[in-house]
Amino acid sequence: MNIVHLVSNKVWGGGERYVLDLCRRSAEAGHSVAVITRGARSVDAPFAAAGFAPGHLPLRGVLDIVSPIVLARVLNRMSAPIIIHVHNFKDAYTAVRARDLMADSSAARVVLTRHLVKAAKDSAMERQLYRSVDEMIFVSEAARQAFLSGRPGCDETKLHVVHNSIIPPGPLDRVSSDDGKVRLLYIGRISPEKGVDVLVDAMAKLSDLPVHLTVAGVGRGKDVLPLMRECRNSRIDGRVEWPGHVADVYRAIASADIGVLPTRVAEAFGLSALEFMSQGVPVVASASGGIPEIIADGTDGLLVEPGNPEALARAIRHLVADREVRESIGSEAKKKIETQFGYEEFFKKISDIYESAFTRKR
């Protein structure tokens, strides 16, 4: 099977990591895999390093007439069956048009993974797009239900929930702290919806505890600088570290005692939760979106109200105060990832959807 992924984001994130892992595993299974991006260096580099040097197209969405034409020419040179796998509806316009422009449109199918928690749009153009996409994958039931709340008017049998998975490294040697501090770690983009401001407020309420926070990620200056100023104003700047982008997230996780996901908005899933849990690191996360589908509160993680620094501080305090609880929750989290979120099961489900795209009557 020929599989072509369209990736139009300009920055690297969880969605791009999802595509890269899927490319690797698909290639191992014997499929021919290609990636097409907009040419952003930060996105291209990881794909190229893994052996998937991306091709480039404008990928500008509904008004882009160049990308579908060029993509159709590329697809015409491939043998069937062809899967065009897209990761947002903007790229679905490109994929559907390219498929329909092919000399034999029956040779290709369009599969979309929805990485957001958003309602379907209700314009005639969007409804036609929803009907034209062959299969839709939602990374959580929360994401599927949010989409359906917009009444998309498409065949619901082609809407599938496949929880995310990751390909973790082998067991890592945990790095113990020799200063008695409990180390908190946030990994992700620094932007308002991610709730790093809530985490900073929570840290200010934990000044009596030996905790140290690392905020590993990048963001715009207008988002990052006020947070740094708030740390200084709250006199916690000596206990908060800002290393920027971390290339090896697992090395950072190996040095962490608690992972924190303080998002303000509904996350469709949250790959960082799986990364922490796969290494036995307990997670404190906002109870929104797809996160409760991953974490059982009090058993393999702690869930708190989004945007509530007091609740976040209480949950962190609970874990800081009791090492045995941290270890128990971390152990249960690792067990859950191994038994319920394994990559091979994830890949089988994706592969089955690829196959069903060609058996479904169009």
C-alpha positions, -999 to 999 in steps of 0.1 A, spaced: 0 0 0 12 35 -7 5 59 22 9 97 18 7 119 48 -1 156 44 13 177 73 7 214 70 16 227 105 46 250 107 58 238 141 65 204 156 39 191 181 20 160 192 2 157 158 35 156 140 49 130 165 18 109 158 25 110 120 62 102 124 56 71 146 29 60 121 54 64 92 80 44 109 57 15 118 40 15 84 74 13 67 83 -16 89 51 -33 78 62 -31 42 42 -1 30 56 27 9 54 59 29 57 95 18 53 128 37 43 162 22 48 194 43 49 231 38 87 231 41 90 243 77 125 233 89 114 224 124 88 200 109 109 186 81 140 178 102 126 149 123 110 133 93 142 136 73 163 122 101 140 91 102 144 86 65 112 102 53 125 133 35 94 154 29 81 167 -4 67 202 -3 34 218 -14 17 251 -4 -11 232 15 -31 264 21 -65 248 23 -98 255 5 -85 284 -17 -53 266 -27 -57 254 -63 -20 244 -69 -16 217 -42 -45 194 -54 -33 196 -90 4 188 -82 -6 161 -57 -29 144 -82 1 142 -106 22 126 -79 -6 101 -70 -11 92 -107 25 78 -106 18 55 -77 2 21 -78 -30 13 -60 -41 11 -33 -32 46 -21 -41 62 13 -39 100 16 -38 105 54 -45 140 65 -46 155 100 -69 185 97 -99 194 76 -79 221 58 -57 194 42 -87 172 36 -99 198 10 -65 193 -8 -67 155 -5 -103 151 -17 -97 174 -47 -64 156 -56 -82 122 -54 -110 134 -77 -85 148 -102 -67 115 -105 -69 95 -138 -85 67 -117 -100 82 -85 -109 47 -73 -72 40 -67 -70 64 -36 -89 69 -4 -88 99 20 -84 91 57 -85 119 83 -73 119 119 -91 146 140 -66 158 167 -90 185 181 -121 187 203 -143 208 181 -178 207 167 -183 201 130 -191 232 110 -225 234 94 -220 251 61 -229 233 29 -192 232 18 -181 216 51 -209 190 50 -199 181 15 -163 176 27 -173 154 56 -192 132 31 -162 131 7 -137 119 33 -136 81 33 -128 74 69 -124 97 100 -103 88 130 -109 106 163 -82 103 190 -108 102 218 -145 97 223 -146 133 235 -133 144 201 -159 123 183 -188 135 204 -177 171 200 -176 167 162 -211 151 162 -225 179 183 -222 200 151 -245 176 132 -221 170 103 -246 150 83 -222 123 73 -223 85 76 -214 79 113 -202 43 106 -171 59 91 -163 77 124 -138 57 144 -122 63 178 -86 51 181 -68 63 212 -33 76 206 -3 55 213 35 61 213 66 40 206 85 46 238 122 38 242 134 8 262 134 11 300 152 43 311 175 46 341 157 70 364 179 99 376 175 103 413 177 138 429 204 142 455 191 176 468 159 163 483 137 183 459 107 168 441 110 177 404 79 187 384 80 187 346 58 203 320 65 194 284 47 212 256 40 244 238 39 275 259 6 293 250 -24 305 269 -46 274 262 -19 251 277 -23 266 311 13 272 321 1 303 339 -21 281 361 9 260 369 30 290 378 2 302 401 1 267 417 39 268 422 35 301 441 11 282 465 37 255 471 65 278 484 67 258 516 76 225 498 109 214 483 97 214 447 114 224 415 96 230 382 110 226 346 89 241 318 102 224 287 88 240 256 88 271 235 63 299 228 59 334 216 76 361 237 43 377 246 33 344 262 65 334 278 79 367 292 49 375 314 51 341 330 88 346 338 79 380 353 52 364 374 78 339 387 100 368 398 71 387 413 61 356 433 97 349 443 97 315 428 120 322 398 148 303 416 126 272 416 114 273 380 136 265 350 129 274 313 152 252 291 132 258 259 128 230 234 139 196 247 150 173 219 150 142 240 118 143 261 125 109 276 158 120 291 139 149 307 112 125 319 138 102 335 147 131 358 111 140 368 91 129 398 58 143 387 45 152 352 20 181 350 -6 188 322 -24 220 332 -43 227 300 -71 252 301 -89 238 271 -102 204 261 -73 184 249 -83 157 223 -59 133 239 -25 144 251 5 124 240 27 138 268 4 120 293 14 87 276 51 96 276 51 103 314 30 72 322 51 49 300 80 57 323 62 53 355 60 90 363 27 100 380 7 127 361 -15 156 374 -37 167 346 -67 188 338 -99 167 337 -110 178 302 -114 165 267 -99 130 262 -77 131 293 -102 112 315 -102 85 289 -65 79 297 -62 86 334 -83 71 362 -83 97 389 -65 85 421 -54 52 405 -30 59 377 -29 97 379 -47 127 394 -73 148 376 -81 184 385 -105 211 374 -90 231 344 -79 266 351 -79 261 389 -45 268 405 -57 259 440 -69 224 428 -37 219 409 -16 229 439 -35 205 462 -30 176 438 7 183 435 10 187 473 -6 153 478 20 136 456 49 156 470 40 147 505 38 109 499 65 91 480 48 58 482 16 72 466 38 87 438 54 53 432 21 34 434 4 57 409 34 57 386 35 19 387 -2 17 378 2 42 350 30 22 334 10 -9 336 -20 8 319 2 20 290 16 -15 285 -18 -32 286 -42 -7 271 -23 17 250 3 -5 232 14 7 198 9 -26 181 -28 -26 189 -30 11 178 -13 2 145 -36 -27 139 -67 -5 143 -53 21 119 -44 -6 94 -79 -20 96 -93 14 89 -71 18 58 -84 -15 46 -120 -6 53 -116 25 33 -114 4 2 -142 -20 11 -167 8 19 -189 17 -10 -184 53 -21 
